[in-house]
């Protein structure tokens, strides 16, 4: 894979900020790889400038494994007791009334979550200051176990082409599981209903083009031999695993952003892990560095797709 740098190009050593305190830093979080809590904190410090544009200022949900992946893990939407002030609490109106979510702003907040055993960071598709307007679309390509990896790559490339026809620039990352996420930045002007309807129309269009390969419904029975094009993450309160987030899975995989050229050379969906990440970081530029600056919207031409599908 082209992301691997030559051995002559080494990363600068990374240290944790002096004011960061980790309890039980030597606790093994990923037993098979011997990855400790401190190792995990160092990973996030290493990628801070890359991950923060995608997690800062957004409502977050967590997967926490305080004792490591071999012990109890749980999904947590609302802030645990004892988080420091580096993690902000915000009130979000829900159907049952207001509830509290957490937001980080910087590396200190990010490392506070690691201190509390967070192994996965899941983000809303909107920022906390304008929560009713999405700024990112996410298409989750979730293949049946029988689908070859090369076919998943081909699916992502087909989606990229479809979005390009709609004059939308898209980005790709692994999920750290078996699939891929296609992410589309958009201007913050559309409500959740419009965004979700558009994403459903795009997913449906792709399945109509290749009904033998894709399905846009969640039925597991109908998914055999196909790739589920999941658009349901594009709704108020729905989340997707953040770029550069670790996963609470054996092997310590990472949800890793790629260039489209890198995708075509990637050996598998969980190739990049905390253990080998240095090989993919040294001498590398962030392939998603331009994403936060892209300005594009769902134009009248694009929204016609909603009526056609």
C-alpha positions as CSV (number, residue, x, y, z in Angstrom):
1,X,0.0,0.0,0.0
2,X,1.4,3.4,-0.9
3,X,0.7,4.8,2.6
4,X,3.6,2.8,3.9
5,X,6.7,5.0,4.1
6,X,10.2,3.9,3.7
7,X,12.1,2.9,6.8
8,X,14.3,6.0,6.3
9,X,11.4,8.3,7.0
10,X,10.7,8.0,10.8
11,X,8.1,9.7,12.9
12,X,9.1,12.1,15.6
13,X,8.7,10.6,19.1
14,X,5.3,11.4,20.6
15,X,4.8,12.2,24.3
16,X,1.7,12.8,26.3
17,X,1.1,16.4,27.5
18,X,2.6,17.1,30.9
19,X,-0.8,17.8,32.5
20,X,-2.4,14.5,31.3
21,X,-2.7,11.9,34.1
22,X,-3.6,8.3,33.3
23,X,-4.6,6.0,36.0
24,X,-3.4,2.4,35.4
25,X,-1.4,3.4,32.3
26,X,0.1,-0.1,32.1
27,X,-3.3,-1.8,32.0
28,X,-3.4,-4.1,28.9
29,X,-6.4,-3.0,26.8
30,X,-5.8,-5.3,23.8
31,X,-4.4,-8.5,25.3
32,X,-3.2,-10.3,22.1
33,X,-1.2,-7.3,21.0
34,X,-0.1,-6.2,24.5
35,X,-1.4,-2.7,23.9
36,X,-1.8,-0.7,27.1
37,X,-3.8,2.3,28.1
38,X,-0.7,4.4,27.7
39,X,-0.1,3.0,24.2
40,X,-3.7,4.0,23.3
41,X,-3.3,7.5,24.6
42,X,0.0,7.9,22.7
43,X,-1.8,6.8,19.5
44,X,-4.4,9.5,19.9
45,X,-1.8,12.1,20.7
46,X,0.0,11.1,17.5
47,X,-3.1,11.6,15.3
48,X,-4.6,14.5,17.2
49,X,-4.2,17.0,14.4
50,X,-5.9,14.6,12.1
51,X,-8.7,13.3,14.2
52,X,-9.8,16.5,16.0
53,X,-11.3,18.2,12.9
54,X,-13.7,15.2,12.7
55,X,-14.6,14.8,16.4
56,X,-14.2,18.2,18.0
57,X,-17.4,20.3,18.5
58,X,-19.7,17.4,17.7
59,X,-22.0,15.4,20.0
60,X,-20.2,12.1,20.8
61,X,-21.2,8.6,21.9
62,X,-18.7,6.1,23.2
63,X,-18.0,2.5,23.4
64,X,-16.2,2.0,26.7
65,X,-14.2,-1.0,27.8
66,X,-12.7,0.1,31.1
67,X,-10.9,-3.2,31.7
68,X,-10.0,-3.9,28.1
69,X,-11.6,-5.7,25.1
70,X,-11.6,-9.0,26.9
71,X,-13.9,-7.7,29.6
72,X,-17.2,-5.8,29.6
73,X,-17.7,-3.2,26.9
74,X,-20.8,-1.0,26.6
75,X,-22.2,1.8,24.4
76,X,-22.7,5.1,26.2
77,X,-24.5,8.1,24.8
78,X,-24.5,10.3,27.8
79,X,-21.5,11.6,29.9
80,X,-20.2,9.3,32.7
81,X,-19.8,10.7,36.1
82,X,-16.4,12.3,36.9
83,X,-15.4,13.6,33.5
84,X,-13.1,16.7,33.8
85,X,-14.0,20.1,32.5
86,X,-12.0,19.5,29.3
87,X,-15.1,17.5,28.2
88,X,-18.2,19.8,27.7
89,X,-21.7,18.8,28.4
90,X,-24.5,20.0,26.1
91,X,-28.3,19.7,26.3
92,X,-30.0,18.2,23.3
93,X,-33.8,18.1,23.0
94,X,-35.1,14.5,22.4
95,X,-38.5,13.1,22.1
96,X,-38.6,12.3,25.8
97,X,-37.2,15.7,26.8
98,X,-33.7,17.2,27.1
99,X,-30.7,15.0,27.6
100,X,-27.0,15.5,28.0
101,X,-24.3,14.7,25.5
102,X,-20.6,15.2,25.6
103,X,-18.4,17.3,23.3
104,X,-14.6,17.6,23.2
105,X,-12.6,20.6,21.9
106,X,-9.0,19.6,22.0
107,X,-6.5,16.9,22.8
108,X,-7.0,17.2,26.5
109,X,-10.7,16.4,26.1
110,X,-9.9,13.5,23.8
111,X,-7.4,12.0,26.2
112,X,-9.9,12.4,29.1
113,X,-12.2,10.0,27.2
114,X,-9.3,7.5,26.8
115,X,-8.7,7.8,30.6
116,X,-12.4,6.7,31.1
117,X,-11.9,3.6,28.9
118,X,-13.3,4.9,25.6
119,X,-12.2,2.6,22.8
120,X,-14.6,3.9,20.1
121,X,-15.7,7.5,19.3
122,X,-19.0,7.8,17.4
123,X,-19.9,11.2,16.0
124,X,-23.1,12.9,15.0
125,X,-23.4,14.2,11.4
126,X,-23.8,17.7,12.7
127,X,-21.8,20.1,14.9
128,X,-23.1,21.1,18.4
129,X,-23.6,24.8,17.5
130,X,-26.1,23.9,14.7
131,X,-27.4,20.5,15.6
132,X,-30.4,20.6,13.3
133,X,-28.4,21.0,10.2
134,X,-26.2,18.1,9.0
135,X,-22.8,18.8,7.5
136,X,-21.8,15.2,6.7
137,X,-23.4,12.4,4.8
138,X,-22.3,8.8,5.6
139,X,-23.0,5.8,3.5
140,X,-22.0,2.5,5.3
141,X,-21.1,-0.4,3.0
142,X,-21.7,-3.4,5.1
143,X,-21.0,-6.6,3.1
144,X,-22.3,-10.1,3.8
145,X,-19.6,-12.4,5.0
146,X,-19.5,-14.1,1.6
147,X,-18.7,-10.9,-0.4
148,X,-15.0,-10.7,-1.4
149,X,-13.1,-7.6,-0.3
150,X,-12.4,-6.6,-3.9
151,X,-16.1,-6.4,-4.5
152,X,-16.5,-4.0,-1.5
153,X,-13.8,-1.8,-3.0
154,X,-15.6,-1.9,-6.4
155,X,-18.8,-0.8,-4.6
156,X,-17.2,2.2,-3.0
157,X,-15.8,3.2,-6.3
158,X,-19.2,2.9,-7.9
159,X,-20.7,5.1,-5.2
160,X,-17.9,7.6,-5.7
161,X,-18.8,7.8,-9.4
162,X,-22.5,8.2,-8.7
163,X,-21.8,11.0,-6.3
164,X,-19.4,12.7,-8.8
165,X,-22.3,12.7,-11.3
166,X,-24.2,14.7,-8.7
167,X,-21.2,17.1,-8.4
168,X,-20.4,15.9,-4.9
169,X,-16.9,15.1,-3.7
170,X,-16.6,12.1,-1.4
171,X,-14.1,10.5,0.9
172,X,-13.5,6.9,2.0
173,X,-12.4,5.2,5.2
174,X,-12.4,1.7,6.6
175,X,-14.8,1.1,9.5
176,X,-12.3,-1.0,11.4
177,X,-14.7,-3.9,10.8
178,X,-15.5,-5.6,7.5
179,X,-16.8,-2.6,5.5
180,X,-16.2,0.9,4.3
181,X,-17.7,4.4,4.9
182,X,-18.2,6.9,2.2
183,X,-18.4,10.4,3.6
184,X,-19.7,13.5,1.9
185,X,-19.2,17.0,3.4
186,X,-22.1,19.4,2.8
187,X,-23.0,23.0,3.7
188,X,-25.1,23.3,6.8
189,X,-28.4,24.3,5.2
190,X,-30.6,21.2,5.0
191,X,-32.8,19.7,7.8
192,X,-32.5,16.1,8.8
193,X,-35.5,14.9,6.8
194,X,-34.1,16.3,3.6
195,X,-30.7,14.8,4.2
196,X,-32.0,11.4,5.1
197,X,-34.4,11.4,2.0
198,X,-31.5,12.3,-0.2
199,X,-29.3,9.5,1.1
200,X,-32.1,7.0,0.8
201,X,-32.5,8.0,-2.8
202,X,-28.8,7.7,-3.5
203,X,-28.6,4.2,-1.9
204,X,-31.7,3.1,-3.8
205,X,-30.3,4.4,-7.1
206,X,-27.1,2.3,-6.6
207,X,-29.1,-0.8,-5.8
208,X,-31.2,-0.3,-8.9
209,X,-28.1,-0.1,-11.0
210,X,-26.7,-3.4,-9.6
211,X,-29.5,-5.3,-7.8
212,X,-27.4,-8.5,-7.9
213,X,-24.8,-6.8,-5.7
214,X,-26.4,-4.2,-3.5
215,X,-29.4,-3.9,-1.1
216,X,-30.6,-0.8,0.7
217,X,-32.9,-2.6,3.2
218,X,-31.8,-3.9,6.6
219,X,-33.1,-7.4,6.1
220,X,-30.3,-9.9,6.9
221,X,-32.0,-12.7,5.1
222,X,-32.2,-10.7,1.9
223,X,-28.6,-9.5,2.3
224,X,-26.9,-12.9,1.6
225,X,-24.2,-12.5,-1.0
226,X,-24.8,-8.7,-1.2
227,X,-23.6,-5.4,0.3
228,X,-26.0,-3.5,2.4
229,X,-25.8,0.2,1.5
230,X,-26.8,1.7,4.8
231,X,-28.0,5.3,4.7
232,X,-29.7,5.2,8.1
233,X,-26.8,7.0,9.8
234,X,-28.0,10.2,8.2
235,X,-30.7,11.0,10.8
236,X,-30.9,13.2,13.9
237,X,-29.2,11.4,16.7
238,X,-27.6,8.7,14.5
239,X,-23.9,8.3,14.7
240,X,-21.0,6.8,12.8
241,X,-17.6,5.7,14.1
242,X,-15.2,8.6,13.8
243,X,-12.2,8.8,11.4
244,X,-9.1,7.6,13.2
245,X,-11.1,6.1,16.0
246,X,-9.9,2.7,17.4
247,X,-12.5,-0.1,17.6
248,X,-13.3,-2.3,20.6
249,X,-12.4,-5.4,18.7
250,X,-9.7,-8.0,18.8
251,X,-6.7,-7.0,16.8
252,X,-7.0,-3.2,17.8
253,X,-8.3,-2.1,14.3
254,X,-8.7,1.6,13.4
255,X,-11.3,3.3,11.3
256,X,-8.8,4.6,8.9
257,X,-9.2,7.4,6.2
258,X,-7.8,6.6,2.8
259,X,-7.2,8.3,-0.5
260,X,-9.1,6.6,-3.3
261,X,-5.8,5.4,-4.7
262,X,-4.9,3.8,-1.4
263,X,-8.3,2.1,-1.2
264,X,-7.6,0.1,-4.4
265,X,-4.3,-1.2,-2.9
266,X,-5.6,-2.0,0.6
267,X,-5.3,-5.7,1.5
268,X,-8.3,-5.8,3.8
269,X,-10.8,-3.9,5.9
270,X,-9.0,-4.3,9.2
271,X,-5.4,-3.9,7.9
272,X,-4.5,-0.9,9.9
273,X,-4.3,-1.3,13.7
274,X,-2.8,0.4,16.7
275,X,0.0,-2.1,16.6
276,X,1.1,-1.3,13.0
277,X,-0.1,2.2,12.6
278,X,3.4,3.7,12.6
279,X,4.0,2.1,9.2
280,X,1.1,4.0,7.8
281,X,1.8,7.3,9.5
282,X,5.5,7.9,8.8
283,X,6.0,10.4,6.0
284,X,2.3,10.5,5.2
285,X,-0.1,13.4,4.6
286,X,-3.6,13.2,5.8
287,X,-5.8,12.1,2.9
288,X,-8.8,13.9,4.5
289,X,-7.0,17.2,5.1
290,X,-9.2,19.0,2.6
291,X,-12.5,17.6,3.8
292,X,-13.3,20.3,6.4
293,X,-12.7,23.1,3.8
294,X,-14.9,21.7,1.0
295,X,-18.0,23.7,0.3
296,X,-20.8,21.9,-1.6
297,X,-24.5,21.6,-1.2
298,X,-27.5,19.6,-2.2
299,X,-28.5,21.8,-5.2
300,X,-31.8,21.8,-7.0
301,X,-30.3,19.4,-9.6
302,X,-29.3,17.0,-6.8
303,X,-32.6,17.2,-5.0
304,X,-34.5,16.2,-8.2
305,X,-33.2,12.7,-7.4
306,X,-35.5,12.6,-4.4
307,X,-38.5,12.8,-6.8
308,X,-37.1,10.4,-9.3
309,X,-36.5,7.5,-6.9
